[in-house]
Amino acid sequence: MEANLTNGICKQVNFNFTQVFIPTVYVNVFVFGLVGNCFGLKSVHDNWAKLGNTNIFVLNLCVADILYLFTLPFLLDYYVKDQTWNFGDVFCKTTRFLFSINLYGSIGFLTCISVYRYLGIVHPLRVKGRIRPHYSIGITALVWILVSVQSLPDVFFEKSYANKKACFDTTGDTSIDSYLTYSITRAVTGFAVPLLIMVCCYGHVAVTLFNKKDSGDAMLKLRCLRLVMILALLFSICFIPFHIFRNLNLQTRVWKKKLFCRGWYANIYVANQISHGLACLNSAINPLVYLFSSDERL
């Protein structure tokens, strides 16, 4: 939910769409995400030795998904009950924090998998046998720390109005200017930078595979192509729209606060809600990564 207070000049936002669309998404993500990640955990367990050094990243990607999935029943209750939160302010902030952890943790671990894939294909002789499991454990710990540092400031913003049971996914209008700055900073560090790293990695991988003529590399090319397609799906559906429309919606709220209103603000709000629902889908799509993350070259 957004804290879209409107004054007498600005057009009132219709929240009916949110109360129908978001619960529908949550139900589907919870069911398919939980089933997919349970199979993912089993796959990681059964193929632990075959997954190479990426297994630690895959496991933590799965953990990040499951942590968020367990908050969905409470958020579903919130939207079904006309956006009334009955679980306290602390737990409200915890659920919003876990969404951020899941989103940026997923991006972080996908970036790590991409870098390892890049090293295994482009520099196989340099890294063969040199990347030890404890390196992957250290990198995993660093990802969790960075994602937590990025997400922690969110819990210090208000998530409800006085005497009203709400649980905003951003903040109230009184702090909206500061939150917009925070949101843009987090989008750059937690999304844009990793995206740039992945584009560079797979760009170099594509050139390397294209120049290889060995027939034995056909399966490697196919696996790499599948992983790139899944990442393209994740970013084009889940991550890119979310960061664009979330910050656009925050900006419209800043303008509305200054009594600068336009009729298309309501459309931005709807687009933001759709992109938020799509961002949740990453927990259901991530299990596909487990199938194509193997890299025996490391």
GIUR-V984432 format. One record per residue. N is the residue number from 0. OMEGA is omega in radians with two decimals (NA if undefined). NEAR is the number of other C-alpha atoms within 8 Angstrom. D_CENTER is the distance of its C-alpha to the mean C-alpha in Angstrom with 1 decimal. Layout:
<<N OMEGA NEAR D_CENTER> <N OMEGA NEAR D_CENTER>>
This chain:
<<0 3.06 8 17.6> <1 3.10 8 18.6> <2 -3.07 9 21.8> <3 3.02 8 23.5> <4 3.12 5 27.1> <5 3.06 11 29.5> <6 -3.07 7 32.9> <7 -3.07 5 36.0> <8 -3.05 7 35.3> <9 3.13 11 31.7> <10 3.14 9 30.9> <11 3.11 6 29.6> <12 3.11 8 26.1> <13 -3.09 6 26.2> <14 -3.09 6 23.8> <15 3.14 6 25.1> <16 -3.14 8 22.5> <17 -3.07 11 19.7> <18 3.08 12 21.7> <19 -3.03 8 22.0> <20 -3.05 10 18.8> <21 3.11 13 16.2> <22 3.12 11 18.3> <23 3.12 8 18.7> <24 -3.11 12 15.1> <25 -3.13 13 14.7> <26 -3.11 10 17.7> <27 3.14 9 16.7> <28 -3.13 14 13.3> <29 -3.10 12 15.1> <30 -3.07 8 17.9> <31 3.12 9 16.5> <32 -3.13 16 13.5> <33 3.12 12 16.1> <34 -3.11 8 18.6> <35 -3.11 10 16.5> <36 3.05 13 15.3> <37 3.05 8 18.9> <38 3.11 9 20.2> <39 3.10 11 17.7> <40 3.12 10 19.1> <41 3.13 8 22.6> <42 3.11 9 22.1> <43 3.14 13 21.0> <44 -3.09 7 24.0> <45 -3.06 6 26.4> <46 -3.05 8 25.5> <47 -3.09 9 24.9> <48 -3.07 5 27.6> <49 -3.02 7 26.7> <50 -3.13 13 23.1> <51 -3.08 12 24.2> <52 3.09 11 22.5> <53 -3.08 13 19.0> <54 3.14 11 19.5> <55 3.11 10 18.4> <56 3.13 13 15.0> <57 3.13 14 14.7> <58 -3.13 10 16.0> <59 3.02 10 13.6> <60 3.10 13 10.6> <61 3.13 13 12.5> <62 3.12 8 13.3> <63 3.12 12 9.8> <64 -3.07 13 9.4> <65 3.09 12 12.9> <66 3.14 10 12.8> <67 -3.11 12 10.4> <68 -3.12 12 12.5> <69 3.09 8 15.6> <70 -3.03 10 14.9> <71 3.09 11 14.8> <72 3.13 8 18.6> <73 3.09 7 19.1> <74 3.07 8 16.9> <75 3.09 12 18.7> <76 -3.14 9 22.0> <77 -3.08 12 21.1> <78 3.11 13 20.7> <79 -3.12 9 23.6> <80 3.04 7 25.9> <81 3.10 7 25.7> <82 3.06 11 22.9> <83 -3.08 10 25.0> <84 -3.04 11 23.4> <85 -3.00 6 25.8> <86 3.05 6 24.1> <87 -3.07 7 24.7> <88 -3.11 9 23.0> <89 -3.12 6 22.0> <90 3.05 8 20.1> <91 -3.14 12 18.5> <92 3.11 11 17.2> <93 -3.14 9 16.1> <94 3.12 10 14.0> <95 3.10 10 12.3> <96 -3.13 12 11.9> <97 3.04 11 10.4> <98 3.13 9 7.7> <99 3.11 10 7.0> <100 3.13 12 7.8> <101 -3.08 13 5.7> <102 -3.06 10 2.3> <103 3.01 11 5.0> <104 3.09 14 6.9> <105 3.13 11 5.5> <106 -3.13 11 6.0> <107 -3.11 12 9.1> <108 3.04 14 10.5> <109 3.08 10 10.2> <110 3.12 12 12.0> <111 3.11 9 14.5> <112 -3.13 12 15.3> <113 3.13 11 15.9> <114 3.11 10 18.2> <115 3.10 10 20.0> <116 3.10 9 20.5> <117 -3.13 13 21.8> <118 -3.10 11 24.2> <119 -3.09 13 25.4> <120 -3.05 10 26.3> <121 -3.12 9 27.4> <122 -3.05 9 29.0> <123 -3.10 11 29.9> <124 -3.12 5 33.2> <125 -3.03 6 32.0> <126 -3.10 11 29.3> <127 3.11 10 31.0> <128 -3.08 6 31.6> <129 3.14 7 30.5> <130 -3.08 10 26.9> <131 3.13 8 27.5> <132 -3.09 7 25.3> <133 3.04 6 25.7> <134 -3.14 8 24.1> <135 3.11 13 20.9> <136 3.11 9 21.1> <137 3.12 8 21.6> <138 3.10 8 18.6> <139 3.11 12 16.4> <140 3.13 8 17.9> <141 3.11 8 17.3> <142 3.13 11 13.6> <143 -3.14 9 13.5> <144 -3.12 8 16.0> <145 3.14 8 14.3> <146 3.12 13 11.0> <147 3.11 9 13.4> <148 3.10 8 15.5> <149 -3.01 9 12.9> <150 -3.04 11 11.9> <151 3.14 9 15.5> <152 -3.12 8 17.1> <153 -3.08 8 15.3> <154 -3.14 11 17.5> <155 3.03 6 20.6> <156 -3.13 10 20.2> <157 -3.14 9 22.1> <158 -3.13 14 20.3> <159 3.02 12 23.5> <160 3.12 9 26.9> <161 3.08 4 30.1> <162 3.09 4 31.7> <163 -3.12 6 28.8> <164 3.12 9 26.4> <165 3.11 10 23.1> <166 -3.08 13 19.5> <167 3.06 11 17.9> <168 3.01 8 14.2> <169 3.10 11 15.4> <170 3.11 14 19.1> <171 -3.06 14 22.7> <172 -3.10 11 24.6> <173 -3.10 5 26.6> <174 -2.99 10 23.8> <175 3.13 12 21.9> <176 3.13 8 23.2> <177 -3.11 7 21.9> <178 3.10 11 18.5> <179 3.10 11 18.2> <180 3.11 8 19.2> <181 -3.10 8 16.7> <182 3.12 9 13.8> <183 3.12 9 15.0> <184 3.12 8 15.5> <185 3.12 10 12.0> <186 -3.13 10 10.8> <187 -3.06 9 13.5> <188 -3.05 9 13.1> <189 -3.08 13 9.4> <190 -3.04 12 8.7> <191 -3.13 9 12.3> <192 3.07 9 13.9> <193 3.12 12 11.8> <194 3.12 9 12.0> <195 3.12 8 15.7> <196 -3.12 9 16.2> <197 3.11 11 15.0> <198 3.12 8 17.1> <199 -3.13 8 20.0> <200 -3.06 11 19.8> <201 3.01 11 19.8> <202 3.12 8 22.3> <203 3.10 10 24.6> <204 -3.14 11 24.1> <205 3.12 8 25.0> <206 -3.13 8 28.2> <207 -3.13 10 29.1> <208 3.14 9 28.9> <209 -3.09 7 30.7> <210 3.12 6 33.5> <211 -3.09 7 34.0> <212 -3.09 6 36.7> <213 3.12 6 36.9> <214 3.14 5 36.6> <215 3.13 6 35.1> <216 -3.09 10 31.9> <217 3.14 8 31.3> <218 3.10 7 29.2> <219 3.12 8 27.1> <220 -3.12 9 26.6> <221 3.12 8 25.6> <222 -3.13 9 23.1> <223 3.13 9 21.6> <224 3.13 8 21.6> <225 3.14 9 19.8> <226 3.11 11 17.0> <227 3.13 9 16.8> <228 3.12 8 16.9> <229 3.11 10 13.9> <230 3.10 8 11.8> <231 3.10 8 13.4> <232 -3.14 9 12.5> <233 -3.06 12 8.8> <234 -3.10 9 8.9> <235 -3.11 9 11.7> <236 -2.97 10 10.7> <237 -2.92 15 7.0> <238 -3.07 11 6.1> <239 3.12 9 9.8> <240 -3.12 10 11.2> <241 -3.07 13 8.9> <242 3.11 9 9.8> <243 -3.02 8 13.3> <244 3.06 13 14.3> <245 -3.11 11 12.9> <246 3.03 11 15.1> <247 3.13 9 17.8> <248 3.08 12 18.1> <249 3.13 10 18.4> <250 3.10 9 21.0> <251 3.11 10 22.9> <252 3.06 11 23.2> <253 3.13 11 24.6> <254 3.12 10 27.1> <255 3.10 12 28.0> <256 3.11 9 28.7> <257 3.11 6 31.2> <258 3.06 9 32.7> <259 -2.96 8 31.5> <260 3.07 11 30.5> <261 -3.09 6 30.0> <262 -3.08 6 29.9> <263 3.11 6 26.6> <264 -3.12 10 24.6> <265 3.10 11 24.4> <266 3.08 7 22.9> <267 3.11 11 20.2> <268 3.13 11 19.4> <269 3.12 10 19.4> <270 3.11 9 17.1> <271 3.12 12 14.7> <272 3.10 10 14.9> <273 -3.13 10 14.4> <274 3.08 13 11.3> <275 3.09 10 9.9> <276 3.12 12 11.1> <277 3.11 12 9.7> <278 3.12 12 6.1> <279 -3.10 12 7.3> <280 -3.12 11 8.7> <281 3.12 11 6.3> <282 3.09 13 8.1> <283 -3.12 14 11.2> <284 -3.10 10 10.8> <285 3.13 11 9.9> <286 3.09 14 13.6> <287 3.14 8 14.9> <288 -3.09 11 14.0> <289 -3.08 12 16.4> <290 -2.99 7 19.2> <291 -3.10 10 19.1> <292 -3.11 11 18.1> <293 3.06 11 21.7> <294 -3.07 11 23.6> <295 -3.07 7 27.1> <296 -3.08 8 28.0> <297 NA 14 26.6>>
